[in-house]
Amino acid sequence: MARPLVVVAETAFGELSQATLECVEEARELADSVASSVHVLLPGLFPDADVEVMTGELAAHGADRVTVIEHTALAQFTADGWLAALAPILQAAKPDFTLAPDSGYGRAWLPRLSARWRIPMSTACIRVKVTEEGYPEVFRVSHNGKLHERQIWAQGTAVMVMLWPGVRGVGPGQAGRRADVEVIRPDLDASSFRDRTLRTLPPDPHDVDLSEAERIVSGGLGVGGPEGMAQLQHLADALTASLGGTRVVADRGWLAADRFIGTTGKIVTPKLYLALGISGAGQHVAGMTGSETVIAINTDRTSPLLKIADLGVIGDLHQIVPILIEKLRERAKVAPAGSGGAKSPPIPPPLSPPGPVIPFRKAHDDASEPDGMPSTARQVRQ
Ligand SMILES: Cc1cc2nc3c(=O)[nH]c(=O)nc-3n(C[C@H](O)[C@H](O)[C@H](O)COP(=O)(O)OP(=O)(O)OC[C@H]3O[C@@H](n4cnc5c(N)ncnc54)[C@H](O)[C@@H]3O)c2cc1C
């Protein structure tokens, strides 16, 4: 059997990120194709109950083994802390593939390990495979989604991969699937970490990455102009949702360029996708088919989006949206405090002041390369 594929898991407010589960599912698919297994590393500091829920979830989505790496110094993310905690485990596991979400965390620590060990690393990946000849194969996007790139690495090369959140969506998981779970407590010295997280803020729907958004209000050309989009923003606020739209709306400047959905934009998997004045062109639909519930409002009963919506409303959005906003605001007024609305995770207090700054190389770097870790190999771009 091939060496296991390793996934580095991320959590926020006591829950695994969707991007982590996507990495686990991607690794599972690859592991099945090369008769390998999936080993998930879960760094942090969690109550026992949360660990049980999270390891169960990781198993359901494809993990064979979960190593929980616990330490008070890992209670909040720090790049130095993750490097110190994870490098020895990765060094021992020597995985052919290390997968992590392409997130702020991943981009803060993984490139440093890649550089230190001279292992190739790819960001913005959308697919990971092994060719028939046994070469690691990575598909990634660049140039704002306009260019798709295929990388094939020399056989035996270890590869680090950051998977683009939202690109594959998260499946239902397999109930009853089990993983071997171990909890380890490494010896870490937080005073040697040069970075620290002061506090983690709950995501603001206004600027949360759409691929992580739970609710999306999305507008198309039917909104009629920037004023129409501004009205949708009010609706999104009333629903604690994020605002998105179609590419043509972004092209016209009614919506920020990083907030359109589709094959050349964001791939989204929200619980609720409310589509207003959107026809449902294939390029748009490809970006939102992973939505749990789709509600579409359109004047044209033949519009393709109405056909795939769970609830279709045939009508003028300019008449419907103000009523919706009013009703939602009324409901928010009568709802007792703490009921309904978005769950706001607690904001942890700031950490105590950091210890002295230790030069990184002195603090962590092992000048010698890990045994068996291959150095940079041939890269073929096609
Ligand atoms: C190479 C390429 C890549 C592309 N990539 C993407 C992509 O990633 N994402 C993307 O979104 N598009 C993409 N497109 C564009 C895509 O083909 C469509 O043109 C676009 O999605 C249509 O946007 P729309 O639904 O907002 O507009 P339209 O197709 O014009 O639809 C407007 C809808 O609003 C309805 N409407 C009008 N007035 C009202 C009203 N008052 N109330 C309710 N409904 C109303 C109409 O009936 C209509 O159905 C791409 C195109 C190309 C060529």
The ligand as an SDF file (V2000), in Angstrom:
LIG
                    3D

 53 58  0  0  0  0  0  0  0  0999 V2000
  -16.6050   32.3590  -21.1910 C   0  0  0  0  0  0  0  0  0  0  0  0
  -17.7450   32.8160  -20.3480 C   0  0  0  0  0  0  0  0  0  0  0  0
  -17.6810   32.6370  -18.9880 C   0  0  0  0  0  0  0  0  0  0  0  0
  -18.7220   33.0710  -18.1840 C   0  0  0  0  0  0  0  0  0  0  0  0
  -18.6430   32.8890  -16.8400 N   0  0  0  0  0  0  0  0  0  0  0  0
  -19.6630   33.2770  -16.0750 C   0  0  0  0  0  0  0  0  0  0  0  0
  -19.6300   33.0720  -14.6760 C   0  0  0  0  0  0  0  0  0  0  0  0
  -18.6720   32.5460  -14.1170 O   0  0  0  0  0  0  0  0  0  0  0  0
  -20.6730   33.4870  -13.9460 N   0  0  0  0  0  0  0  0  0  0  0  0
  -21.7770   34.0900  -14.5030 C   0  0  0  0  0  0  0  0  0  0  0  0
  -22.7010   34.4420  -13.7650 O   0  0  0  0  0  0  0  0  0  0  0  0
  -21.8300   34.2880  -15.8180 N   0  0  0  0  0  0  0  0  0  0  0  0
  -20.8080   33.9120  -16.6130 C   0  0  0  0  0  0  0  0  0  0  0  0
  -20.8810   34.1530  -17.9430 N   0  0  0  0  0  0  0  0  0  0  0  0
  -22.0240   34.9120  -18.4590 C   0  0  0  0  0  0  0  0  0  0  0  0
  -23.2380   34.0170  -18.6460 C   0  0  0  0  0  0  0  0  0  0  0  0
  -23.1480   33.3580  -19.8950 O   0  0  0  0  0  0  0  0  0  0  0  0
  -24.5360   34.8280  -18.6420 C   0  0  0  0  0  0  0  0  0  0  0  0
  -24.4590   35.8320  -19.6200 O   0  0  0  0  0  0  0  0  0  0  0  0
  -24.8190   35.4880  -17.3100 C   0  0  0  0  0  0  0  0  0  0  0  0
  -24.7290   34.5560  -16.2560 O   0  0  0  0  0  0  0  0  0  0  0  0
  -26.2380   36.0580  -17.3170 C   0  0  0  0  0  0  0  0  0  0  0  0
  -26.3970   36.8590  -16.2130 O   0  0  0  0  0  0  0  0  0  0  0  0
  -27.8290   37.2770  -15.6790 P   0  0  0  0  0  0  0  0  0  0  0  0
  -28.6020   36.0580  -15.3250 O   0  0  0  0  0  0  0  0  0  0  0  0
  -27.5780   38.2850  -14.6230 O   0  0  0  0  0  0  0  0  0  0  0  0
  -28.4630   38.0650  -16.8960 O   0  0  0  0  0  0  0  0  0  0  0  0
  -29.5870   37.6480  -17.9180 P   0  0  0  0  0  0  0  0  0  0  0  0
  -29.2660   36.3740  -18.5850 O   0  0  0  0  0  0  0  0  0  0  0  0
  -29.8380   38.8350  -18.7870 O   0  0  0  0  0  0  0  0  0  0  0  0
  -30.8690   37.3970  -17.0070 O   0  0  0  0  0  0  0  0  0  0  0  0
  -31.5960   38.3900  -16.3590 C   0  0  0  0  0  0  0  0  0  0  0  0
  -32.8270   37.7270  -15.7780 C   0  0  0  0  0  0  0  0  0  0  0  0
  -33.5230   38.6720  -14.9910 O   0  0  0  0  0  0  0  0  0  0  0  0
  -34.9240   38.4680  -15.1830 C   0  0  0  0  0  0  0  0  0  0  0  0
  -35.5770   39.7130  -14.8160 N   0  0  0  0  0  0  0  0  0  0  0  0
  -35.5670   40.8900  -15.4920 C   0  0  0  0  0  0  0  0  0  0  0  0
  -36.2530   41.8200  -14.7980 N   0  0  0  0  0  0  0  0  0  0  0  0
  -36.6990   41.2340  -13.6680 C   0  0  0  0  0  0  0  0  0  0  0  0
  -37.4470   41.6810  -12.5450 C   0  0  0  0  0  0  0  0  0  0  0  0
  -37.8690   42.9470  -12.4420 N   0  0  0  0  0  0  0  0  0  0  0  0
  -37.7230   40.7800  -11.5520 N   0  0  0  0  0  0  0  0  0  0  0  0
  -37.2950   39.4950  -11.6300 C   0  0  0  0  0  0  0  0  0  0  0  0
  -36.5880   39.0200  -12.6760 N   0  0  0  0  0  0  0  0  0  0  0  0
  -36.2860   39.8850  -13.6710 C   0  0  0  0  0  0  0  0  0  0  0  0
  -35.0490   38.0980  -16.6450 C   0  0  0  0  0  0  0  0  0  0  0  0
  -36.2570   37.4160  -16.9000 O   0  0  0  0  0  0  0  0  0  0  0  0
  -33.8140   37.2250  -16.8380 C   0  0  0  0  0  0  0  0  0  0  0  0
  -34.1210   35.8660  -16.5980 O   0  0  0  0  0  0  0  0  0  0  0  0
  -19.8490   33.7190  -18.7650 C   0  0  0  0  0  0  0  0  0  0  0  0
  -19.9100   33.8710  -20.1540 C   0  0  0  0  0  0  0  0  0  0  0  0
  -18.8760   33.4420  -20.9320 C   0  0  0  0  0  0  0  0  0  0  0  0
  -18.9670   33.6300  -22.3990 C   0  0  0  0  0  0  0  0  0  0  0  0
  1  2  1  0
  2  3  1  0
  2 52  2  0
  3  4  2  0
  4  5  1  0
  4 50  1  0
  5  6  2  0
  6  7  1  0
  6 13  1  0
  7  8  2  0
  7  9  1  0
  9 10  1  0
 10 11  2  0
 10 12  1  0
 12 13  2  0
 13 14  1  0
 14 15  1  0
 14 50  1  0
 15 16  1  0
 16 17  1  0
 16 18  1  0
 18 19  1  0
 18 20  1  0
 20 21  1  0
 20 22  1  0
 22 23  1  0
 23 24  1  0
 24 25  2  0
 24 26  1  0
 24 27  1  0
 27 28  1  0
 28 29  2  0
 28 30  1  0
 28 31  1  0
 31 32  1  0
 32 33  1  0
 33 34  1  0
 33 48  1  0
 34 35  1  0
 35 36  1  0
 35 46  1  0
 36 37  1  0
 36 45  1  0
 37 38  2  0
 38 39  1  0
 39 40  1  0
 39 45  2  0
 40 41  1  0
 40 42  2  0
 42 43  1  0
 43 44  2  0
 44 45  1  0
 46 47  1  0
 46 48  1  0
 48 49  1  0
 50 51  2  0
 51 52  1  0
 52 53  1  0
M  END
$$$$
